[in-house]
Amino acid sequence: MSKTFPLDTVKIRSAEESDVPAIFQLIQALAEYEKLSHQVTGSAEQLRQHLFGDPVYAYALVAEWEGKVVGLALYFYNYSTFLTKPGIYLEDLFVLPEYRRNGIAKALLQSLAQQAIAQGLERFEWSVLDWNEPAIAFYQRIGAQVLPDWRICRVTGEALAQLASITQRNDS
């Protein structure tokens, strides 16, 4: 059962290094929701290094309610060759189940959209699992297009190592 509370009690802010344990717990909760817990192989320490080390690989906004981090938007910058402009790619958006349906996810997305506009970026995009109909409906309600013609391609682990070791191929 969701708690109902005024959205003005939620603070959206840039993540701080002290938030890393809470952010990592949200990532684990997201993986559990998506039935992908087995794919979480990283650690809070690795996340800390990537969010606050040198170089920085990703950024995060958190939603805080009464001092508790209850939501997350983890993102990085990408680039559109067609627009010849940078954009924001939202890697993860997650709000703890008991805090959903209170506008927190929308507030996180709105904050990123405002950041994109302030920085002169032209694109803000993310992926959604095809079975996650509540998320798809929510994204469409806020004006997002769900692009049916695009598929994500991914190379990881041993396949990545094999690709990296290919020196010459005739079937490119």
N, CA and C atoms as an extended XYZ file, in Angstrom:
516
Properties=species:S:1:pos:R:3:atomname:S:1:resname:S:1:resid:I:1 pbc="F F F"
N         0.845       -1.180        0.000 N   MET     1
C         0.000        0.000        0.000 CA  MET     1
C         0.889        1.242        0.000 C   MET     1
N         0.612        2.157       -0.919 N   SER     2
C         1.406        3.373       -1.033 CA  SER     2
C         1.038        4.371        0.048 C   SER     2
N         2.050        5.063        0.540 N   LYS     3
C         1.806        6.203        1.412 CA  LYS     3
C         1.431        7.368        0.519 C   LYS     3
N         0.555        8.208        0.970 N   THR     4
C         0.246        9.410        0.213 CA  THR     4
C         0.821       10.580        0.989 C   THR     4
N         1.568       11.395        0.288 N   PHE     5
C         2.181       12.552        0.934 CA  PHE     5
C         2.316       13.657       -0.096 C   PHE     5
N         2.376       14.894        0.343 N   PRO     6
C         2.514       16.001       -0.599 CA  PRO     6
C         3.871       15.944       -1.301 C   PRO     6
N         3.856       16.175       -2.605 N   LEU     7
C         5.098       16.108       -3.376 CA  LEU     7
C         6.119       17.127       -2.880 C   LEU     7
N         5.655       18.224       -2.291 N   ASP     8
C         6.626       19.215       -1.814 CA  ASP     8
C         7.429       18.727       -0.608 C   ASP     8
N         7.092       17.566       -0.071 N   THR     9
C         7.909       16.975        0.993 CA  THR     9
C         9.044       16.134        0.421 C   THR     9
N         9.052       15.957       -0.885 N   VAL    10
C        10.109       15.195       -1.554 CA  VAL    10
C        11.124       16.173       -2.106 C   VAL    10
N        12.371       15.891       -1.841 N   LYS    11
C        13.455       16.736       -2.324 CA  LYS    11
C        14.194       15.967       -3.424 C   LYS    11
N        14.299       16.566       -4.605 N   ILE    12
C        15.080       16.000       -5.703 CA  ILE    12
C        16.412       16.743       -5.703 C   ILE    12
N        17.495       15.973       -5.626 N   ARG    13
C        18.815       16.603       -5.569 CA  ARG    13
C        19.857       15.713       -6.231 C   ARG    13
N        20.987       16.315       -6.535 N   SER    14
C        22.117       15.535       -7.044 CA  SER    14
C        22.609       14.611       -5.934 C   SER    14
N        22.990       13.424       -6.346 N   ALA    15
C        23.501       12.456       -5.370 CA  ALA    15
C        24.803       12.955       -4.777 C   ALA    15
N        25.001       12.599       -3.530 N   GLU    16
C        26.247       12.885       -2.826 CA  GLU    16
C        26.939       11.552       -2.549 C   GLU    16
N        28.219       11.615       -2.301 N   GLU    17
C        28.966       10.376       -2.084 CA  GLU    17
C        28.383        9.553       -0.936 C   GLU    17
N        27.865       10.211        0.067 N   SER    18
C        27.272        9.487        1.209 CA  SER    18
C        25.989        8.740        0.829 C   SER    18
N        25.417        9.036       -0.344 N   ASP    19
C        24.204        8.359       -0.811 CA  ASP    19
C        24.484        7.018       -1.471 C   ASP    19
N        25.741        6.701       -1.738 N   VAL    20
C        26.066        5.512       -2.521 CA  VAL    20
C        25.451        4.230       -1.958 C   VAL    20
N        25.530        3.954       -0.661 N   PRO    21
C        24.892        2.718       -0.169 CA  PRO    21
C        23.387        2.669       -0.475 C   PRO    21
N        22.690        3.776       -0.293 N   ALA    22
C        21.255        3.816       -0.576 CA  ALA    22
C        20.998        3.655       -2.078 C   ALA    22
N        21.816        4.277       -2.907 N   ILE    23
C        21.662        4.153       -4.357 CA  ILE    23
C        21.869        2.701       -4.771 C   ILE    23
N        22.889        2.061       -4.216 N   PHE    24
C        23.151        0.673       -4.579 CA  PHE    24
C        21.993       -0.225       -4.134 C   PHE    24
N        21.403        0.063       -2.985 N   GLN    25
C        20.229       -0.705       -2.537 CA  GLN    25
C        19.053       -0.509       -3.493 C   GLN    25
N        18.883        0.710       -4.020 N   LEU    26
C        17.817        0.955       -4.994 CA  LEU    26
C        18.089        0.189       -6.290 C   LEU    26
N        19.346        0.134       -6.705 N   ILE    27
C        19.706       -0.630       -7.910 CA  ILE    27
C        19.376       -2.105       -7.697 C   ILE    27
N        19.695       -2.627       -6.522 N   GLN    28
C        19.370       -4.024       -6.228 CA  GLN    28
C        17.858       -4.248       -6.212 C   GLN    28
N        17.102       -3.301       -5.671 N   ALA    29
C        15.645       -3.414       -5.660 CA  ALA    29
C        15.081       -3.348       -7.077 C   ALA    29
N        15.655       -2.503       -7.918 N   LEU    30
C        15.235       -2.438       -9.319 CA  LEU    30
C        15.506       -3.763      -10.015 C   LEU    30
N        16.678       -4.319       -9.807 N   ALA    31
C        17.024       -5.606      -10.432 CA  ALA    31
C        16.048       -6.693       -9.977 C   ALA    31
N        15.682       -6.668       -8.711 N   GLU    32
C        14.716       -7.659       -8.200 CA  GLU    32
C        13.362       -7.464       -8.880 C   GLU    32
N        12.914       -6.223       -9.006 N   TYR    33
C        11.638       -5.927       -9.668 CA  TYR    33
C        11.651       -6.427      -11.114 C   TYR    33
N        12.774       -6.239      -11.788 N   GLU    34
C        12.888       -6.648      -13.192 CA  GLU    34
C        13.251       -8.125      -13.348 C   GLU    34
N        13.342       -8.843      -12.235 N   LYS    35
C        13.711      -10.259      -12.216 CA  LYS    35
C        15.096      -10.471      -12.831 C   LYS    35
N        16.010       -9.542      -12.516 N   LEU    36
C        17.364       -9.590      -13.050 CA  LEU    36
C        18.419       -9.517      -11.949 C   LEU    36
N        18.070       -9.898      -10.740 N   SER    37
C        19.020       -9.819       -9.627 CA  SER    37
C        20.313      -10.562       -9.918 C   SER    37
N        20.209      -11.647      -10.670 N   HIS    38
C        21.403      -12.430      -11.010 CA  HIS    38
C        22.407      -11.639      -11.858 C   HIS    38
N        21.974      -10.538      -12.445 N   GLN    39
C        22.880       -9.743      -13.274 CA  GLN    39
C        23.614       -8.663      -12.486 C   GLN    39
N        23.259       -8.468      -11.229 N   VAL    40
C        23.944       -7.474      -10.412 CA  VAL    40
C        25.236       -8.110       -9.903 C   VAL    40
N        26.326       -7.734      -10.533 N   THR    41
C        27.627       -8.311      -10.168 CA  THR    41
C        28.577       -7.255       -9.608 C   THR    41
N        28.185       -6.008       -9.654 N   GLY    42
C        29.025       -4.925       -9.153 CA  GLY    42
C        28.861       -4.739       -7.660 C   GLY    42
N        29.470       -3.675       -7.162 N   SER    43
C        29.435       -3.391       -5.728 CA  SER    43
C        29.182       -1.905       -5.500 C   SER    43
N        28.849       -1.584       -4.277 N   ALA    44
C        28.663       -0.181       -3.902 CA  ALA    44
C        29.974        0.582       -4.081 C   ALA    44
N        31.089       -0.059       -3.804 N   GLU    45
C        32.386        0.612       -3.950 CA  GLU    45
C        32.685        0.938       -5.412 C   GLU    45
N        32.359        0.021       -6.315 N   GLN    46
C        32.544        0.311       -7.741 CA  GLN    46
C        31.636        1.461       -8.167 C   GLN    46
N        30.401        1.445       -7.692 N   LEU    47
C        29.466        2.528       -8.001 CA  LEU    47
C        30.010        3.859       -7.504 C   LEU    47
N        30.545        3.874       -6.284 N   ARG    48
C        31.131        5.090       -5.720 CA  ARG    48
C        32.233        5.628       -6.644 C   ARG    48
N        33.097        4.741       -7.090 N   GLN    49
C        34.205        5.147       -7.968 CA  GLN    49
C        33.682        5.733       -9.275 C   GLN    49
N        32.646        5.129       -9.835 N   HIS    50
C        32.140        5.577      -11.130 CA  HIS    50
C        31.311        6.858      -11.050 C   HIS    50
N        30.690        7.094       -9.888 N   LEU    51
C        29.909        8.320       -9.717 CA  LEU    51
C        30.750        9.496       -9.218 C   LEU    51
N        31.794        9.192       -8.437 N   PHE    52
C        32.527       10.277       -7.775 CA  PHE    52
C        34.040       10.221       -7.979 C   PHE    52
N        34.529        9.256       -8.741 N   GLY    53
C        35.971        9.135       -8.966 CA  GLY    53
C        36.433        9.999      -10.131 C   GLY    53
N        37.597        9.672      -10.633 N   ASP    54
C        38.161       10.378      -11.774 CA  ASP    54
C        38.661        9.341      -12.771 C   ASP    54
N        37.993        9.183      -13.900 N   PRO    55
C        36.893       10.014      -14.401 CA  PRO    55
C        35.536        9.596      -13.832 C   PRO    55
N        34.578       10.503      -13.972 N   VAL    56
C        33.188       10.215      -13.619 CA  VAL    56
C        32.538        9.588      -14.851 C   VAL    56
N        31.865        8.463      -14.645 N   TYR    57
C        31.203        7.772      -15.758 CA  TYR    57
C        29.694        7.964      -15.771 C   TYR    57
N        29.109        8.293      -14.632 N   ALA    58
C        27.661        8.429      -14.544 CA  ALA    58
C        27.322        9.420      -13.438 C   ALA    58
N        26.071        9.849      -13.450 N   TYR    59
C        25.574       10.822      -12.488 CA  TYR    59
C        24.254       10.297      -11.935 C   TYR    59
N        23.849       10.836      -10.808 N   ALA    60
C        22.583       10.393      -10.236 CA  ALA    60
C        21.866       11.542       -9.556 C   ALA    60
N        20.556       11.510       -9.691 N   LEU    61
C        19.669       12.335       -8.888 CA  LEU    61
C        18.983       11.388       -7.917 C   LEU    61
N        18.716       11.868       -6.724 N   VAL    62
C        17.964       11.069       -5.766 CA  VAL    62
C        16.734       11.845       -5.331 C   VAL    62
N        15.712       11.079       -4.966 N   ALA    63
C        14.509       11.641       -4.365 CA  ALA    63
C        14.578       11.279       -2.891 C   ALA    63
N        14.477       12.300       -2.061 N   GLU    64
C        14.613       12.110       -0.625 CA  GLU    64
C        13.319       12.529        0.054 C   GLU    64
N        12.836       11.697        0.964 N   TRP    65
C        11.648       12.011        1.747 CA  TRP    65
C        11.963       11.758        3.204 C   TRP    65
N        11.820       12.793        4.019 N   GLU    66
C        12.123       12.737        5.451 CA  GLU    66
C        13.499       12.128        5.711 C   GLU    66
N        14.474       12.549        4.916 N   GLY    67
C        15.848       12.108        5.099 CA  GLY    67
C        16.175       10.750        4.514 C   GLY    67
N        15.204       10.077        3.919 N   LYS    68
C        15.420        8.753        3.335 CA  LYS    68
C        15.432        8.852        1.815 C   LYS    68
N        16.435        8.246        1.187 N   VAL    69
C        16.496        8.189       -0.274 CA  VAL    69
C        15.498        7.131       -0.725 C   VAL    69
N        14.467        7.567       -1.465 N   VAL    70
C        13.382        6.667       -1.879 CA  VAL    70
C        13.288        6.493       -3.390 C   VAL    70
N        14.080        7.261       -4.136 N   GLY    71
C        14.036        7.172       -5.588 CA  GLY    71
C        15.360        7.565       -6.205 C   GLY    71
N        15.539        7.158       -7.451 N   LEU    72
C        16.817        7.309       -8.139 CA  LEU    72
C        16.611        7.534       -9.624 C   LEU    72
N        17.407        8.420      -10.181 N   ALA    73
C        17.559        8.548      -11.636 CA  ALA    73
C        19.062        8.553      -11.894 C   ALA    73
N        19.576        7.484      -12.490 N   LEU    74
C        20.995        7.368      -12.800 CA  LEU    74
C        21.158        7.569      -14.296 C   LEU    74
N        22.047        8.468      -14.705 N   TYR    75
C        22.138        8.856      -16.112 CA  TYR    75
C        23.576        9.160      -16.509 C   TYR    75
N        23.767        9.288      -17.817 N   PHE    76
C        25.047        9.723      -18.360 CA  PHE    76
C        24.765       10.491      -19.649 C   PHE    76
N        25.777       11.121      -20.161 N   TYR    77
C        25.615       11.904      -21.388 CA  TYR    77
C        25.903       11.033      -22.600 C   TYR    77
N        25.132       11.259      -23.653 N   ASN    78
C        25.364       10.584      -24.926 CA  ASN    78
C        25.431       11.645      -26.020 C   ASN    78
N        25.459       11.214      -27.249 N   TYR    79
C        25.603       12.155      -28.351 CA  TYR    79
C        24.774       11.697      -29.541 C   TYR    79
N        24.056       12.626      -30.144 N   SER    80
C        23.291       12.353      -31.357 CA  SER    80
C        24.047       12.911      -32.556 C   SER    80
N        24.478       12.033      -33.438 N   THR    81
C        25.171       12.496      -34.650 CA  THR    81
C        24.205       13.216      -35.581 C   THR    81
N        22.949       12.792      -35.623 N   PHE    82
C        21.980       13.443      -36.501 CA  PHE    82
C        21.673       14.858      -36.039 C   PHE    82
N        21.544       15.044      -34.721 N   LEU    83
C        21.296       16.380      -34.176 CA  LEU    83
C        22.591       17.163      -34.003 C   LEU    83
N        23.708       16.459      -34.010 N   THR    84
C        25.032       16.982      -33.654 CA  THR    84
C        24.976       17.748      -32.332 C   THR    84
N        24.344       17.065      -31.360 N   LYS    85
C        24.229       17.639      -30.021 CA  LYS    85
C        24.274       16.514      -28.992 C   LYS    85
N        24.785       16.841      -27.804 N   PRO    86
C        24.743       15.862      -26.725 CA  PRO    86
C        23.339       15.736      -26.155 C   PRO    86
N        23.133       14.645      -25.430 N   GLY    87
C        21.862       14.411      -24.773 CA  GLY    87
C        22.099       13.680      -23.463 C   GLY    87
N        21.008       13.337      -22.827 N   ILE    88
C        21.058       12.572      -21.584 CA  ILE    88
C        20.436       11.210      -21.848 C   ILE    88
N        21.120       10.170      -21.378 N   TYR    89
C        20.564        8.825      -21.408 CA  TYR    89
C        20.296        8.405      -19.966 C   TYR    89
N        19.049        8.115      -19.680 N   LEU    90
C        18.637        7.666      -18.356 CA  LEU    90
C        18.826        6.159      -18.289 C   LEU    90
N        19.772        5.716      -17.496 N   GLU    91
C        20.045        4.286      -17.362 CA  GLU    91
C        19.022        3.616      -16.444 C   GLU    91
N        18.749        4.239      -15.311 N   ASP    92
C        17.811        3.651      -14.359 CA  ASP    92
C        16.945        4.721      -13.716 C   ASP    92
N        15.671        4.416      -13.629 N   LEU    93
C        14.703        5.223      -12.887 CA  LEU    93
C        13.978        4.257      -11.969 C   LEU    93
N        14.005        4.541      -10.675 N   PHE    94
C        13.363        3.618       -9.738 CA  PHE    94
C        12.897        4.378       -8.505 C   PHE    94
N        11.708        4.030       -8.067 N   VAL    95
C        11.142        4.557       -6.830 CA  VAL    95
C        10.682        3.355       -6.009 C   VAL    95
N        11.011        3.357       -4.728 N   LEU    96
C        10.583        2.255       -3.859 CA  LEU    96
C         9.069        2.074       -3.968 C   LEU    96
N         8.596        0.836       -4.005 N   PRO    97
C         7.164        0.575       -4.234 CA  PRO    97
C         6.223        1.340       -3.306 C   PRO    97
N         6.572        1.454       -2.026 N   GLU    98
C         5.659        2.129       -1.098 CA  GLU    98
C         5.588        3.639       -1.304 C   GLU    98
N         6.435        4.188       -2.158 N   TYR    99
C         6.435        5.631       -2.435 CA  TYR    99
C         5.936        5.958       -3.847 C   TYR    99
N         5.538        4.945       -4.589 N   ARG   100
C         5.071        5.161       -5.962 CA  ARG   100
C         3.691        5.803       -5.985 C   ARG   100
N         3.358        6.322       -7.145 N   ARG   101
C         2.064        6.964       -7.411 CA  ARG   101
C         1.883        8.244       -6.609 C   ARG   101
N         2.998        8.880       -6.325 N   ASN   102
C         2.979       10.161       -5.624 CA  ASN   102
C         3.706       11.245       -6.410 C   ASN   102
N         4.065       10.962       -7.655 N   GLY   103
C         4.713       11.956       -8.500 CA  GLY   103
C         6.230       11.999       -8.393 C   GLY   103
N         6.830       11.055       -7.680 N   ILE   104
C         8.280       11.095       -7.490 CA  ILE   104
C         9.026       10.793       -8.784 C   ILE   104
N         8.612        9.755       -9.495 N   ALA   105
C         9.278        9.431      -10.767 CA  ALA   105
C         9.137       10.597      -11.749 C   ALA   105
N         7.958       11.172      -11.798 N   LYS   106
C         7.738       12.313      -12.687 CA  LYS   106
C         8.629       13.490      -12.289 C   LYS   106
N         8.793       13.711      -10.995 N   ALA   107
C         9.649       14.805      -10.516 CA  ALA   107
C        11.112       14.548      -10.890 C   ALA   107
N        11.554       13.302      -10.801 N   LEU   108
C        12.931       12.967      -11.213 CA  LEU   108
C        13.113       13.218      -12.711 C   LEU   108
N        12.146       12.771      -13.510 N   LEU   109
C        12.228       12.985      -14.961 CA  LEU   109
C        12.170       14.466      -15.301 C   LEU   109
N        11.304       15.203      -14.622 N   GLN   110
C        11.189       16.639      -14.857 CA  GLN   110
C        12.502       17.344      -14.538 C   GLN   110
N        13.138       16.952      -13.449 N   SER   111
C        14.413       17.553      -13.076 CA  SER   111
C        15.477       17.290      -14.141 C   SER   111
N        15.522       16.070      -14.671 N   LEU   112
C        16.481       15.771      -15.745 CA  LEU   112
C        16.141       16.536      -17.022 C   LEU   112
N        14.869       16.666      -17.339 N   ALA   113
C        14.455       17.424      -18.521 CA  ALA   113
C        14.862       18.895      -18.375 C   ALA   113
N        14.680       19.449      -17.182 N   GLN   114
C        15.093       20.834      -16.938 CA  GLN   114
C        16.604       20.979      -17.091 C   GLN   114
N        17.336       20.001      -16.590 N   GLN   115
C        18.793       20.013      -16.727 CA  GLN   115
C        19.192       19.957      -18.205 C   GLN   115
N        18.527       19.111      -18.969 N   ALA   116
C        18.838       19.004      -20.399 CA  ALA   116
C        18.614       20.339      -21.106 C   ALA   116
N        17.502       20.967      -20.832 N   ILE   117
C        17.204       22.257      -21.467 CA  ILE   117
C        18.210       23.314      -21.031 C   ILE   117
N        18.508       23.378      -19.756 N   ALA   118
C        19.463       24.370      -19.247 CA  ALA   118
C        20.846       24.199      -19.874 C   ALA   118
N        21.205       22.960      -20.221 N   GLN   119
C        22.517       22.692      -20.820 CA  GLN   119
C        22.494       22.725      -22.347 C   GLN   119
N        21.341       23.048      -22.934 N   GLY   120
C        21.245       23.118      -24.386 CA  GLY   120
C        21.253       21.759      -25.067 C   GLY   120
N        20.850       20.730      -24.355 N   LEU   121
C        20.810       19.385      -24.920 CA  LEU   121
C        19.519       19.205      -25.701 C   LEU   121
N        19.526       18.332      -26.681 N   GLU   122
C        18.359       18.173      -27.544 CA  GLU   122
C        17.626       16.852      -27.369 C   GLU   122
N        18.198       15.942      -26.604 N   ARG   123
C        17.563       14.621      -26.505 CA  ARG   123
C        17.689       14.095      -25.081 C   ARG   123
N        16.617       13.458      -24.645 N   PHE   124
C        16.563       12.794      -23.347 CA  PHE   124
C        15.885       11.460      -23.626 C   PHE   124
N        16.615       10.373      -23.433 N   GLU   125
C        16.041        9.079      -23.786 CA  GLU   125
C        16.400        7.998      -22.790 C   GLU   125
N        15.663        6.897      -22.855 N   TRP   126
C        15.877        5.759      -21.984 CA  TRP   126
C        15.209        4.556      -22.620 C   TRP   126
N        15.422        3.396      -22.026 N   SER   127
C        14.806        2.151      -22.486 CA  SER   127
C        13.818        1.665      -21.435 C   SER   127
N        12.885        0.859      -21.882 N   VAL   128
C        11.919        0.248      -20.969 CA  VAL   128
C        11.694       -1.188      -21.432 C   VAL   128
N        11.588       -2.094      -20.479 N   LEU   129
C        11.322       -3.492      -20.821 CA  LEU   129
C         9.943       -3.613      -21.448 C   LEU   129
N         9.823       -4.435      -22.486 N   ASP   130
C         8.564       -4.524      -23.223 CA  ASP   130
C         7.405       -5.069      -22.386 C   ASP   130
N         7.670       -5.774      -21.303 N   TRP   131
C         6.603       -6.315      -20.461 CA  TRP   131
C         6.148       -5.334      -19.381 C   TRP   131
N         6.873       -4.223      -19.220 N   ASN   132
C         6.569       -3.294      -18.133 CA  ASN   132
C         5.497       -2.289      -18.583 C   ASN   132
N         4.293       -2.795      -18.733 N   GLU   133
C         3.194       -1.975      -19.247 CA  GLU   133
C         2.862       -0.766      -18.378 C   GLU   133
N         2.918       -0.871      -17.042 N   PRO   134
C         2.652        0.342      -16.243 CA  PRO   134
C         3.671        1.448      -16.533 C   PRO   134
N         4.940        1.084      -16.680 N   ALA   135
C         5.967        2.087      -16.980 CA  ALA   135
C         5.754        2.667      -18.373 C   ALA   135
N         5.459        1.817      -19.346 N   ILE   136
C         5.231        2.291      -20.720 CA  ILE   136
C         4.072        3.279      -20.742 C   ILE   136
N         2.984        2.938      -20.070 N   ALA   137
C         1.822        3.840      -20.031 CA  ALA   137
C         2.185        5.159      -19.364 C   ALA   137
N         2.935        5.103      -18.272 N   PHE   138
C         3.372        6.315      -17.579 CA  PHE   138
C         4.227        7.172      -18.499 C   PHE   138
N         5.198        6.571      -19.170 N   TYR   139
C         6.088        7.327      -20.060 CA  TYR   139
C         5.295        7.975      -21.194 C   TYR   139
N         4.337        7.271      -21.736 N   GLN   140
C         3.523        7.845      -22.807 CA  GLN   140
C         2.679        9.002      -22.287 C   GLN   140
N         2.162        8.890      -21.059 N   ARG   141
C         1.360        9.981      -20.479 CA  ARG   141
C         2.178       11.258      -20.318 C   ARG   141
N         3.485       11.126      -20.056 N   ILE   142
C         4.290       12.335      -19.878 CA  ILE   142
C         4.885       12.834      -21.199 C   ILE   142
N         4.529       12.187      -22.322 N   GLY   143
C         4.938       12.680      -23.628 CA  GLY   143
C         6.073       11.929      -24.303 C   GLY   143
N         6.526       10.839      -23.725 N   ALA   144
C         7.616       10.068      -24.341 CA  ALA   144
C         7.078        9.204      -25.476 C   ALA   144
N         7.861        9.074      -26.515 N   GLN   145
C         7.570        8.143      -27.599 CA  GLN   145
C         8.271        6.829      -27.283 C   GLN   145
N         7.559        5.733      -27.367 N   VAL   146
C         8.180        4.421      -27.233 CA  VAL   146
C         8.464        3.963      -28.663 C   VAL   146
N         9.736        3.865      -28.998 N   LEU   147
C        10.148        3.591      -30.366 CA  LEU   147
C        10.135        2.086      -30.654 C   LEU   147
N         9.172        1.628      -31.450 N   PRO   148
C         9.039        0.186      -31.677 CA  PRO   148
C        10.085       -0.390      -32.637 C   PRO   148
N        10.719        0.448      -33.415 N   ASP   149
C        11.629       -0.043      -34.461 CA  ASP   149
C        13.064       -0.215      -33.994 C   ASP   149
N        13.383        0.189      -32.785 N   TRP   150
C        14.759        0.160      -32.310 CA  TRP   150
C        14.950       -0.977      -31.321 C   TRP   150
N        16.078       -1.624      -31.396 N   ARG   151
C        16.443       -2.691      -30.468 CA  ARG   151
C        17.816       -2.388      -29.891 C   ARG   151
N        18.007       -2.716      -28.650 N   ILE   152
C        19.296       -2.502      -27.993 CA  ILE   152
C        20.226       -3.649      -28.370 C   ILE   152
N        21.447       -3.324      -28.730 N   CYS   153
C        22.485       -4.316      -28.991 CA  CYS   153
C        23.490       -4.224      -27.853 C   CYS   153
N        23.922       -5.371      -27.366 N   ARG   154
C        24.795       -5.369      -26.197 CA  ARG   154
C        25.840       -6.468      -26.342 C   ARG   154
N        27.075       -6.128      -26.031 N   VAL   155
C        28.173       -7.094      -26.008 CA  VAL   155
C        28.816       -6.986      -24.628 C   VAL   155
N        28.858       -8.098      -23.880 N   THR   156
C        29.432       -8.086      -22.538 CA  THR   156
C        30.275       -9.334      -22.324 C   THR   156
N        31.009       -9.333      -21.229 N   GLY   157
C        31.741      -10.513      -20.789 CA  GLY   157
C        32.656      -11.110      -21.838 C   GLY   157
N        32.537      -12.423      -22.008 N   GLU   158
C        33.396      -13.154      -22.945 CA  GLU   158
C        33.204      -12.668      -24.386 C   GLU   158
N        31.970      -12.347      -24.757 N   ALA   159
C        31.723      -11.849      -26.115 CA  ALA   159
C        32.446      -10.522      -26.348 C   ALA   159
N        32.501       -9.669      -25.330 N   LEU   160
C        33.228       -8.410      -25.437 CA  LEU   160
C        34.721       -8.676      -25.601 C   LEU   160
N        35.241       -9.592      -24.810 N   ALA   161
C        36.666       -9.944      -24.917 CA  ALA   161
C        36.986      -10.512      -26.291 C   ALA   161
N        36.107      -11.355      -26.807 N   GLN   162
C        36.329      -11.916      -28.141 CA  GLN   162
C        36.290      -10.831      -29.206 C   GLN   162
N        35.332       -9.930      -29.106 N   LEU   163
C        35.241       -8.838      -30.075 CA  LEU   163
C        36.493       -7.977      -30.025 C   LEU   163
N        36.972       -7.697      -28.849 N   ALA   164
C        38.176       -6.876      -28.691 CA  ALA   164
C        39.401       -7.549      -29.257 C   ALA   164
N        39.419       -8.876      -29.285 N   SER   165
C        40.615       -9.593      -29.758 CA  SER   165
C        40.612       -9.842      -31.253 C   SER   165
N        39.545       -9.513      -31.923 N   ILE   166
C        39.478       -9.708      -33.374 CA  ILE   166
C        40.400       -8.678      -34.022 C   ILE   166
N        41.378       -9.158      -34.760 N   THR   167
C        42.338       -8.247      -35.385 CA  THR   167
C        41.993       -7.955      -36.823 C   THR   167
N        41.451       -8.938      -37.519 N   GLN   168
C        41.125       -8.704      -38.925 CA  GLN   168
C        40.020       -9.667      -39.334 C   GLN   168
N        38.980       -9.116      -39.946 N   ARG   169
C        37.879       -9.954      -40.407 CA  ARG   169
C        37.456       -9.479      -41.775 C   ARG   169
N        37.036      -10.392      -42.573 N   ASN   170
C        36.552      -10.049      -43.902 CA  ASN   170
C        35.037       -9.909      -43.946 C   ASN   170
N        34.333      -10.279      -42.902 N   ASP   171
C        32.874      -10.248      -42.921 CA  ASP   171
C        32.285       -9.070      -42.156 C   ASP   171
N        32.969       -7.939      -42.156 N   SER   172
C        32.491       -6.770      -41.446 CA  SER   172
C        31.262       -6.241      -42.125 C   SER   172
